[in-house]
């Protein structure tokens, strides 16, 4: 009877669209029946009635808000198949509702309803409501702040299971739940789509009739859309900041951290695994939002001991919760406790390594907590007998070489240490008033440098025997002293020859010269202006204005220029320097005049450097930011090269030094970028542990041995290798096979017999005749 009733309900649901008047109240009657008598009905009948309601919902004869309250009430029934059926339908229904466009009205209603269900005392319904929210977040259907805060409200639930599920969501540890849902994902999404081949693309556009090609092109478009969708999902799944995306969207992270810490860690009676999960979430929220929960650090201090269970996770939580806004007085006792418990001569090397690495990570986030006396004690472990302990101590030295070299001894500071470097005072903030590195771009543009001048090159000037790097010769750190000088004639507009790099001073840092050198420069400028006399007179007027602006600067440096150029006024190097300075000045004037023409400011008397910043005048493009990055790298390379003397080095050694300086500059840029995002990245607990060599079993060792034998000669004695050789014949074999006359062969055999008889000795036969004469 139950089966017949379920079949009749399904039949009525199938034909209800054809008889709307007769079945107007059918859905409400089924809802009322299940709402009042669901626990008493037979399981098969209950599932049949629910399937009829789901069919009506799929045909839009029911709204989502009419069916959703009943669905969560049915989650309380002890029927696993029914719960799975309802959960899959809820997920697919909400996903389909937001497929074409986001249905914000429906989403707000559903999220408000789920928020109420999560706050309910019923654990089963709250857990399913939380699972719905997390699954929709994982499938990228709901990715807003409302969803995150609905999930965050589950962390205050009195049930430990519901709270732990919410905590695992924020930790990004729900991989096991994702593995359980792989089957449902495959049903919804199907197998992974492969990209179309060249043959398929060719057939879609070139083979077949017009109608068949249209069908193939539509199919090809669907396949490409599916492939791009899969690639986006894979890219988002492998992103390292995925778990932090939810933590960024918390409305009140301070209240969230304080309530979770006080309710679950200070006064809760949870399991150890649950407490560790809560501890991890609280520490990450504190570090990410730079919160002040001052009683969190003394709470961790009592657990900092080598014998504590999962002490690595506790140290990871301590490092994640440290940031520059925590008062140093709070973290100093914690650091002292860490050093006293982990770093001493009686501790195991693994424990000492863990303590030194944790101390380094704490100082990286809060440099003010380290005292000079404590730092000297930790630095002494750089010569410890264990390699990992010594490496961890050297890592601490390398950190303070950048932060505050003055705290280190002179032998540990390194070459060209900046003794004026200091960490920022507590509470000090660096408010940027312009784009980072924009001043370098302005200097490069003002000096007339192109993008090719953003890299450091070795000097190729014949007149310079030193061969110094052009960047070391420079007066400023960010600009280059190399100027593109054309060797061709520019007056007739003919095709120019390749430019030759000459070692010259940039216009911003002019070298001293004599009155003859100044006159020669002016003559070159006059020749250039005569070569361009066919143009309109705007260039000459603008040059006159620019000369008036720079006249004061040139007059101040004329006396200094005379001193140097007077020494060798007629040398090739001096003439090249003069010519390069003239062309650089000309190029700078042209660029300034072009910028004024584009902006409609031809009448301005002030140059660009005295006006607005470059980022205020125009929008910086991607090429500008790439050039800023190269200029930063160039400045770091120049600083690295300045550590070494270049006068007595060969060119090969300078090239190797330049490569090493480039690598060092790239590493320093990467460290600066990582340091700026250090609180947003997830701390890996394994990075605090000492590296352990795992012992291999016999099978693994044999596999390693056999893998090392590939491509190697067979091992064995030399004599055995000679016997098994596959080369030519030996000399004896050649003589034996040699074609000879008969008499020659007879004489050869006779000669060999005589030689054998001469070499024969009777003493070799003593053993055979021993005792023969005895009776």
C-alpha positions in Angstrom: 0.0 0.0 0.0 2.8 2.4 0.8 4.4 1.8 -2.6 1.1 2.3 -4.4 0.5 5.6 -2.6 4.0 6.8 -3.4 3.5 5.9 -7.1 0.1 7.7 -7.2 1.7 10.8 -5.6 4.5 10.8 -8.3 1.9 10.3 -11.0 -0.1 13.3 -9.8 3.1 15.4 -9.7 3.9 14.4 -13.3 0.5 15.5 -14.6 -0.2 18.4 -12.3 1.0 20.9 -14.9 -1.7 19.7 -17.3 -4.5 20.0 -14.6 -3.6 23.1 -12.7 -7.1 23.6 -11.2 -7.5 20.1 -9.9 -4.0 19.9 -8.4 -3.8 23.4 -7.0 -3.7 22.3 -3.4 -1.7 19.1 -4.1 1.7 20.5 -3.1 0.4 22.1 0.1 -1.3 18.9 1.2 1.9 16.9 0.7 3.9 19.5 2.7 1.3 19.4 5.5 1.4 15.6 5.6 5.1 15.4 5.8 5.3 18.3 8.3 3.0 16.6 10.8 3.5 12.8 10.2 7.0 12.5 8.7 8.6 10.5 11.6 5.6 8.0 11.6 5.6 7.3 7.8 7.3 4.4 6.2 10.7 5.3 4.8 9.9 4.3 1.2 6.6 6.2 1.3 8.4 9.2 2.9 11.0 9.3 0.2 8.4 8.9 -2.5 6.4 11.9 -1.3 9.6 14.0 -1.0 10.5 13.0 -4.6 7.1 14.2 -5.7 7.7 17.6 -4.0 11.2 17.9 -5.6 9.6 17.3 -9.0 7.2 20.1 -8.4 10.0 22.4 -7.3 12.1 21.5 -10.5 9.1 22.5 -12.6 8.8 25.8 -10.7 5.4 24.9 -9.2 6.9 25.5 -5.8 9.2 28.3 -4.5 12.4 27.6 -2.7 11.2 29.2 0.5 8.2 26.9 0.6 10.2 23.8 0.4 13.3 24.7 2.4 11.8 24.8 5.9 10.4 21.3 5.4 13.7 20.0 4.1 15.6 21.1 7.2 12.8 19.6 9.4 13.2 16.3 7.5 16.9 16.3 8.3 16.0 15.2 11.8 14.5 12.0 10.5 16.7 8.9 11.0 16.9 8.2 7.2 20.3 8.6 5.7 19.1 8.2 2.1 16.5 10.9 2.6 19.1 13.3 4.0 21.4 12.7 1.1 18.6 13.3 -1.4 17.5 16.5 0.3 21.1 17.8 0.6 21.9 17.2 -3.1 18.7 18.9 -4.1 19.3 22.0 -2.0 22.8 22.5 -3.4 21.7 22.0 -7.0 18.6 24.1 -6.6 20.5 27.1 -5.3 23.3 26.6 -7.9 20.7 26.6 -10.7 19.0 29.7 -9.3 22.3 31.6 -9.6 23.5 30.1 -12.9 22.6 32.8 -15.3 22.8 35.7 -12.9 23.0 36.2 -9.2 19.6 36.1 -7.6 20.3 38.5 -4.7 16.7 38.5 -3.4 16.6 34.8 -3.1 20.1 34.6 -1.7 19.3 37.0 1.1 16.2 35.1 2.0 18.0 31.8 2.0 21.0 33.1 4.0 18.7 34.6 6.6 16.9 31.3 7.0 20.1 29.4 7.2 21.4 31.8 9.9 18.4 31.0 12.0 18.8 27.3 11.5 22.5 27.4 12.5 21.5 29.2 15.7 19.0 26.5 16.5 19.7 24.0 19.3 19.1 21.1 17.1 22.6 19.8 16.2 21.5 17.8 13.0 19.8 20.7 11.4 22.5 23.2 12.3 25.2 20.8 10.9 23.4 20.4 7.6 22.8 24.2 7.3 26.5 24.7 7.9 27.3 22.1 5.3 25.1 23.8 2.7 26.9 27.1 3.3 30.3 25.6 3.1 29.5 23.6 0.0 28.1 26.6 -1.8 31.2 28.5 -0.9 33.4 25.7 -2.2 31.5 25.6 -5.5 31.8 29.4 -5.8 28.1 30.0 -5.8 28.1 32.1 -2.6 31.3 34.1 -2.2 30.2 37.1 -0.2 30.6 38.5 3.3 27.1 37.4 4.3 28.0 33.8 3.7 31.2 34.0 5.7 29.5 35.6 8.7 26.7 33.0 8.6 29.4 30.3 8.8 31.2 32.3 11.6 28.1 32.3 13.7 28.3 28.5 13.8 31.6 28.9 15.8 29.5 30.1 18.8 27.2 27.0 18.7 27.1 25.0 21.9 27.7 21.8 20.0 31.4 21.0 19.6 30.8 19.2 16.3 29.1 22.2 14.7 31.8 24.5 16.1 34.6 22.3 14.8 33.1 22.1 11.3 33.0 26.0 11.2 36.6 26.1 12.5 37.8 23.6 9.9 36.2 25.7 7.2 38.3 28.7 8.2 41.4 26.6 8.4 40.9 25.2 5.0 41.1 21.7 6.3 37.8 20.4 4.9 39.7 18.4 2.2 38.2 15.1 3.6 34.7 16.5 3.1 35.6 17.5 -0.5 36.8 14.0 -1.2 33.5 12.6 0.1 31.7 14.8 -2.3 33.7 13.9 -5.4 31.1 11.5 -6.6 28.4 14.1 -6.5 30.7 16.6 -8.3 31.3 14.1 -11.1 27.6 13.6 -11.5 27.0 17.3 -11.7 30.0 18.3 -13.7 30.7 15.1 -15.6 34.2 13.9 -16.6 37.0 16.4 -17.1 36.8 17.9 -20.5 39.9 17.8 -22.8 40.9 20.6 -25.0 40.0 20.2 -28.7 42.8 19.0 -31.1 44.0 20.8 -34.2 42.2 18.3 -36.4 38.9 18.9 -34.6 39.3 22.7 -35.0 40.2 22.3 -38.7 37.1 20.1 -39.3 34.9 22.6 -37.5 35.9 25.4 -39.9 37.0 23.8 -43.1 35.6 20.3 -43.6 31.9 19.4 -44.4 28.9 21.3 -45.4 27.7 24.6 -44.1 25.2 23.1 -41.7 27.6 20.5 -40.4 30.3 23.1 -39.8 27.8 25.2 -37.8 27.1 22.2 -35.6 30.8 21.5 -35.1 31.5 25.1 -34.3 28.8 25.2 -31.7 30.1 22.0 -30.1 33.6 23.4 -30.2 32.5 26.6 -28.4 30.8 24.5 -25.7 34.0 22.4 -25.3 36.2 25.5 -25.0 33.9 27.1 -22.4 34.0 23.9 -20.4 37.8 23.7 -20.6 38.2 27.4 -19.5 35.8 26.7 -16.6 37.9 23.7 -15.5 41.1 25.7 -15.7 39.6 28.5 -13.5 38.6 26.0 -10.9 42.0 24.3 -10.9 43.7 27.7 -10.6 41.5 28.7 -7.7 42.0 25.3 -6.0 45.8 25.6 -6.1 46.0 29.2 -4.9 47.8 29.6 -1.6 45.5 32.4 -0.2 42.2 30.5 -0.6 41.7 29.8 3.1 42.4 33.5 3.9 39.7 34.8 1.6 37.1 33.9 4.1 39.0 35.4 7.1 39.2 38.7 5.2 35.4 39.0 5.0 34.7 38.8 8.7 32.6 41.8 9.9 34.0 42.0 13.4 37.2 39.9 13.7 38.0 41.3 17.1 34.8 40.0 18.7 35.1 36.8 16.8 38.7 36.1 18.1 37.9 37.2 21.7 34.7 35.1 21.9 36.3 32.0 20.4 39.3 32.4 22.7 37.5 32.9 25.9 34.7 30.4 25.3 36.7 27.5 23.8 40.2 27.9 25.1 40.1 29.6 28.5 36.9 28.0 29.9 36.1 25.2 27.5 36.4 21.4 28.1 37.1 20.4 24.6 39.3 17.6 23.2 42.9 18.4 22.5 42.4 18.2 18.7 39.5 20.7 18.9 41.4 23.1 21.1 44.4 23.0 18.7 42.1 23.8 15.8 40.5 26.7 17.7 44.0 27.9 18.7 45.1 27.9 15.0 42.1 29.9 13.8 42.4 32.5 16.6 46.1 33.0 15.9 45.5 33.4 12.2 42.7 35.9 12.7 44.9 37.9 15.1 47.8 38.0 12.7 45.8 38.7 9.6 43.8 41.6 11.0 46.5 42.7 13.5 44.3 42.4 16.5 45.2 43.1 20.1 44.2 40.1 22.2 46.9 40.6 24.9 46.0 37.6 27.1 46.5 35.2 24.2 50.3 35.3 24.4 50.6 34.6 28.2 48.2 31.7 27.6 50.5 30.2 25.0 53.6 30.8 27.2 52.8 28.1 29.6 52.6 25.5 26.8 56.0 26.4 25.3 58.1 23.4 26.3 59.8 20.6 24.3 57.7 17.9 26.0 54.4 19.5 25.2 52.2 17.5 22.8 52.2 18.9 19.3 54.5 21.8 20.4 55.2 22.6 16.7 51.6 23.6 16.2 51.7 25.8 19.3 54.8 27.5 18.1 53.2 28.0 14.7 50.2 29.6 16.4 52.5 31.9 18.4 54.4 33.0 15.2 51.1 33.5 13.3 49.7 35.7 16.0 52.7 38.0 16.2 52.7 41.3 14.4 54.2 44.7 14.7 51.3 46.2 16.7 51.7 43.9 19.6 53.5 45.7 22.5 57.1 44.4 22.9 56.6 44.1 26.6 54.0 41.3 26.0 56.3 39.2 23.7 59.6 39.6 25.5 58.7 37.1 28.3 57.4 34.7 25.7 60.7 34.9 23.8 62.7 34.4 27.0 60.6 31.3 27.8 61.2 30.0 24.3 65.0 30.4 24.5 65.2 29.0 28.1 63.2 25.9 27.2 64.6 25.1 23.7 68.0 26.7 23.2 70.6 25.4 25.6 73.5 23.0 25.5 71.7 20.1 27.1 68.8 20.1 24.6 68.7 17.8 21.6 69.8 19.4 18.2 66.2 19.1 16.8 64.9 21.0 19.8 67.5 23.7 19.5 66.9 24.1 15.8 63.2 24.5 16.4 63.8 27.2 19.1 66.2 29.2 16.9 63.9 29.1 13.9 60.9 30.2 16.0 63.0 33.0 17.5 63.9 34.2 14.0 60.3 34.2 12.8 59.2 36.2 15.9 62.0 38.8 15.4 61.0 39.0 11.7 57.5 40.1 12.8 58.5 42.0 15.9 62.1 43.1 15.8 61.9 45.2 19.0 61.6 42.1 21.3 65.2 41.0 20.8 67.9 42.4 23.2 71.6 42.7 22.2 72.7 40.3 25.1 70.2 37.6 24.1 71.1 38.0 20.4 74.8 37.5 21.2 74.0 34.3 23.1 72.0 32.9 20.2 74.6 33.9 17.6 77.3 31.9 19.4 75.5 28.7 18.1 76.7 29.5 14.6 79.7 27.1 15.2 77.7 24.4 16.9 78.7 20.9 16.0 75.3 20.1 14.5 74.9 21.5 11.1 71.2 22.3 11.3 71.6 24.3 14.6 74.5 26.3 13.1 72.4 27.0 10.0 69.5 28.2 12.1 71.8 30.5 14.0 73.2 31.9 10.8 69.7 32.6 9.6 69.2 34.8 12.7 72.5 36.6 11.9 71.3 37.2 8.3 68.0 38.7 9.5 69.7 41.2 11.8 72.2 42.2 9.1 69.2 43.7 7.4 67.2 44.9 10.4 69.8 46.3 12.8 73.5 45.3 12.1 74.6 47.4 15.1 73.4 44.7 17.5 75.8 42.2 16.0 79.5 42.0 16.6 81.8 43.5 13.9 82.8 40.1 12.5 79.1 39.1 12.1 77.9 42.3 10.4 79.3 41.5 6.9 80.8 43.9 4.4 79.4 47.4 4.1 76.8 47.0 6.9 74.5 49.9 7.4 75.0 50.8 11.0 72.2 53.4 10.8 69.5 50.8 10.0 66.9 50.6 12.7 63.6 48.9 13.0 60.6 51.2 13.2 59.6 52.5 16.5 56.6 50.8 18.1 53.4 52.3 16.7 55.1 54.1 13.8 53.4 53.7 10.4 54.8 54.5 7.0 52.1 56.3 5.1 52.9 56.3 1.4 52.2 59.7 -0.3 53.0 58.4 -3.8 53.5 55.3 -5.8 56.4 53.2 -4.6 59.4 53.7 -7.0 57.8 56.5 -9.0 60.7 58.8 -8.0 63.1 56.4 -9.8 61.0 56.6 -12.9 61.0 60.3 -12.8 64.8 60.5 -12.4 65.3 58.1 -15.4 62.9 60.1 -17.6 64.5 63.4 -16.5 68.0 62.0 -17.4 66.8 61.0 -20.8 67.3 57.3 -20.2 65.5 54.7 -22.2 64.3 51.3 -21.1 67.6 49.8 -22.3 69.5 51.9 -19.6 67.6 50.2 -16.8 70.1 47.4 -16.6 73.7 47.3 -15.5 76.4 46.7 -18.1 80.1 46.4 -18.1 82.1 49.3 -19.5 83.3 48.9 -23.1 85.1 52.2 -23.4 88.7 51.8 -24.7 89.8 55.0 -23.0 88.9 53.6 -19.6 91.4 51.0 -18.4 89.6 50.4 -15.2 86.6 48.7 -16.8 84.4 49.8 -13.8 80.7 49.2 -13.9 78.8 52.1 -15.2 76.6 52.1 -12.1 79.5 52.5 -9.7 80.8 55.6 -11.7 77.4 57.2 -11.3 76.8 59.9 -8.8 73.3 58.9 -7.9 72.1 55.4 -7.0 69.2 55.2 -9.4 70.4 56.8 -12.7 72.9 55.4 -15.2 75.9 57.1 -16.7 75.6 55.5 -20.1 74.2 57.5 -23.0 73.2 56.4 -26.4 75.5 58.3 -28.8 74.9 57.9 -32.6 77.9 57.7 -34.8 76.0 58.6 -37.9 75.1 62.0 -39.3 71.7 63.1 -38.1 71.4 66.3 -40.1 70.3 64.8 -43.4 67.8 62.5 -41.7 69.6 59.5 -43.3 69.5 56.0 -41.8 71.4 56.0 -38.5 74.1 53.6 -37.6 73.9 51.5 -34.4 74.6 53.5 -31.3 77.8 53.0 -29.4 77.8 53.0 -25.6 80.2 55.5 -24.1 81.0 56.2 -20.5 79.8 59.7 -19.8 78.2 61.6 -17.1 74.5 62.2 -17.1 73.2 65.8 -17.3 72.1 65.6 -13.6 75.7 64.9 -12.5 77.9 66.9 -14.9 81.6 66.4 -14.7 83.9 69.5 -14.4 85.5 70.9 -17.5 87.3 73.9 -18.8 86.0 76.9 -20.8 87.1 75.1 -24.0 85.0 72.1 -23.1 82.0 74.3 -22.4 82.6 76.1 -25.8 82.9 72.7 -27.5 79.6 71.6 -26.0 77.9 74.8 -27.2 79.3 74.3 -30.7 77.8 70.8 -30.8 74.5 72.2 -29.7 74.6 74.9 -32.3 75.3 72.3 -35.0 72.4 70.2 -33.9 70.1 73.3 -33.9 71.3 74.2 -37.5 70.6 70.7 -38.7 67.0 71.1 -37.5 66.6 74.6 -38.9 64.0 73.4 -41.4 61.6 72.8 -38.6 59.4 75.5 -37.2 60.8 77.8 -34.6 59.0 76.3 -31.6 62.0 74.1 -30.8 64.4 77.0 -30.6 62.1 79.0 -28.4 61.6 76.1 -26.0 65.4 75.4 -25.9 65.9 79.1 -25.0 63.4 78.7 -22.1 65.0 75.5 -20.9 68.5 77.1 -21.1 67.3 79.9 -18.9 65.9 77.4 -16.4 69.2 75.5 -16.3 71.5 78.5 -16.6 72.0 78.9 -12.9 72.9 75.2 -12.5 75.4 75.4 -15.4 77.1 78.5 -14.1 77.6 76.9 -10.7 79.3 73.9 -12.2 81.4 75.6 -14.9 84.4 76.1 -12.6 84.3 72.5 -11.5 84.1 71.3 -15.1 87.2 73.3 -16.1 89.4 71.5 -13.6 88.9 68.1 -15.0 88.7 68.7 -18.7 91.7 71.0 -18.7 93.9 68.1 -17.7 93.2 66.2 -21.0 91.2 68.5 -23.2 92.1 66.9 -26.5 91.8 63.2 -25.5 89.3 60.9 -27.2 87.6 60.1 -23.9 87.0 63.8 -23.2 85.6 64.6 -26.6 83.3 61.6 -26.4 82.1 62.7 -23.0 81.4 66.2 -24.3 79.5 64.9 -27.3 77.5 62.5 -25.2 76.6 65.2 -22.7 75.4 67.4 -25.5 73.2 64.8 -27.0 71.8 63.8 -23.6 70.9 67.4 -22.9 69.3 67.8 -26.4 67.3 64.6 -25.9 66.1 65.8 -22.5 64.9 69.1 -23.9 63.1 67.3 -26.7 61.3 65.0 -24.3 60.2 67.9 -22.1 59.0 69.9 -25.1 57.0 66.9 -26.4 55.4 66.4 -23.0 54.4 70.0 -22.8 52.9 69.9 -26.3 50.8 66.8 -25.5 49.5 68.4 -22.3 48.7 71.7 -24.0 51.2 73.5 -21.7 53.7 75.0 -24.2 54.0 78.1 -22.2 55.2 76.5 -18.9 58.5 77.9 -17.6 59.1 75.1 -15.0 60.3 71.6 -15.9 58.6 68.4 -15.1 60.7 67.7 -12.0 59.6 70.9 -10.3 55.9 70.4 -11.1 53.4 67.6 -10.2 54.5 64.0 -9.7 54.4 61.7 -12.6 51.6 59.6 -11.2 49.5 62.7 -10.7 49.9 63.7 -14.3 49.1 60.4 -16.0 48.1 56.9 -15.3 51.1 54.6 -15.0 50.9 51.6 -17.4 52.1 48.1 -17.0 55.4 49.0 -18.8 56.0 51.8 -16.3 55.6 49.4 -13.3 57.9 46.9 -15.0 60.5 49.6 -15.6 60.1 50.7 -11.9 60.8 47.1 -10.9 63.9 47.0 -13.1 65.1 50.3 -11.7 64.7 49.0 -8.1 66.7 45.9 -9.1 69.4 48.0 -10.7 69.7 50.1 -7.5 70.1 47.0 -5.4 72.7 45.6 -7.8 74.6 48.8 -7.5 74.5 48.6 -3.8 75.7 45.0 -3.9 78.5 45.8 -6.3 79.6 48.7 -4.1 80.6 46.2 -1.4 83.5 45.0 -3.6 86.5 46.9 -4.9 86.5 46.8 -8.7 89.9 48.4 -9.5 92.0 45.3 -9.4 89.5 42.8 -10.9 89.6 41.2 -14.3 86.6 41.5 -16.6 85.7 37.9 -16.2 85.6 38.2 -12.4 83.5 41.4 -12.8 81.1 39.5 -14.9 80.8 36.8 -12.3 80.4 39.4 -9.7 77.6 41.1 -11.7 75.7 37.8 -12.0 76.0 37.3 -8.3 74.8 40.8 -7.6 71.8 40.3 -9.9 70.8 37.1 -8.0 71.3 38.9 -4.7 69.1 41.8 -5.8 66.3 39.4 -7.0 66.4 37.6 -3.7 66.2 40.9 -1.8 63.3 42.1 -3.8 61.5 38.8 -3.1 62.3 39.1 0.6 60.9 42.6 0.7 57.7 41.5 -1.1 57.3 38.5 1.2 57.9 40.6 4.3 55.1 43.0 3.3 52.7 40.1 3.0 54.0 38.0 5.9 50.9 38.2 8.0 48.7 37.2 5.1 50.6 34.0 4.2 49.9 30.7 6.0 52.7 29.5 8.4 53.9 26.0 7.6 54.6 24.1 10.8 57.2 22.0 9.1 59.3 25.1 8.4 60.1 25.3 12.1 61.2 21.7 12.4 64.7 20.3 11.8 65.0 18.3 8.7 65.1 14.6 9.3 66.5 12.0 7.0 64.0 9.2 6.8 65.6 5.7 6.9 64.8 3.7 3.8 63.9 0.0 3.9 65.7 -2.6 1.8 63.4 -2.2 -1.2 63.9 1.5 -1.3 67.7 1.2 -1.0 67.8 -1.5 -3.8 65.7 0.8 -6.0 68.2 3.6 -5.4 71.1 1.4 -6.2 69.6 0.1 -9.4 68.7 3.6 -10.5 72.3 4.7 -10.1 73.5 1.9 -12.3 71.7 3.1 -15.4 74.0 4.5 -18.0 77.1 3.3 -16.2 79.8 0.7 -17.3 79.5 -2.8 -15.9 81.5 -3.2 -12.8 84.2 -6.0 -12.7 87.8 -6.9 -13.0 89.9 -5.7 -15.8 91.0 -9.2 -16.9 87.3 -10.2 -17.2 86.6 -7.2 -19.3 89.5 -8.0 -21.6 88.4 -11.6 -22.0 84.9 -10.5 -23.0 86.0 -7.7 -25.3 84.4 -7.5 -28.7 87.1 -5.6 -30.4 89.9 -6.8 -32.8 92.2 -9.8 -32.5 95.2 -10.1 -30.3 98.8 -10.1 -31.7 99.2 -13.8 -31.1 95.9 -14.6 -32.9 97.0 -12.5 -35.8 100.3 -14.3 -36.1 98.6 -17.7 -35.9 96.1 -16.8 -38.7 98.8 -15.1 -40.8 99.1 -16.6 -44.3 102.6 -18.0 -44.6 104.5 -20.5 -46.9 104.8 -24.1 -45.8 108.5 -24.0 -45.0 108.2 -20.8 -43.1 105.4 -22.3 -41.0 107.6 -25.4 -40.4 110.5 -23.2 -39.3 108.2 -21.2 -37.0 106.9 -24.4 -35.3 110.5 -25.7 -34.9 111.6 -22.4 -33.4 108.8 -22.3 -30.9 109.7 -25.9 -29.8 113.4 -25.0 -29.3 112.3 -21.9 -27.2 110.1 -24.1 -25.1 112.9 -26.6 -24.4 115.3 -23.9 -23.4 112.8 -22.4 -21.0 112.1 -25.8 -19.5 113.7 -26.5 -16.1 114.0 -29.8 -14.2 113.2 -28.1 -10.9 109.7 -27.8 -11.9 109.4 -31.6 -11.9 110.9 -32.2 -8.4 107.5 -32.8 -6.9 106.8 -35.6 -9.4 110.0 -37.5 -8.7 110.1 -36.9 -5.0 111.1 -40.2 -3.2 111.7 -42.0 -6.5 115.3 -43.1 -5.4 114.2 -44.4 -2.0 113.5 -48.0 -1.3 
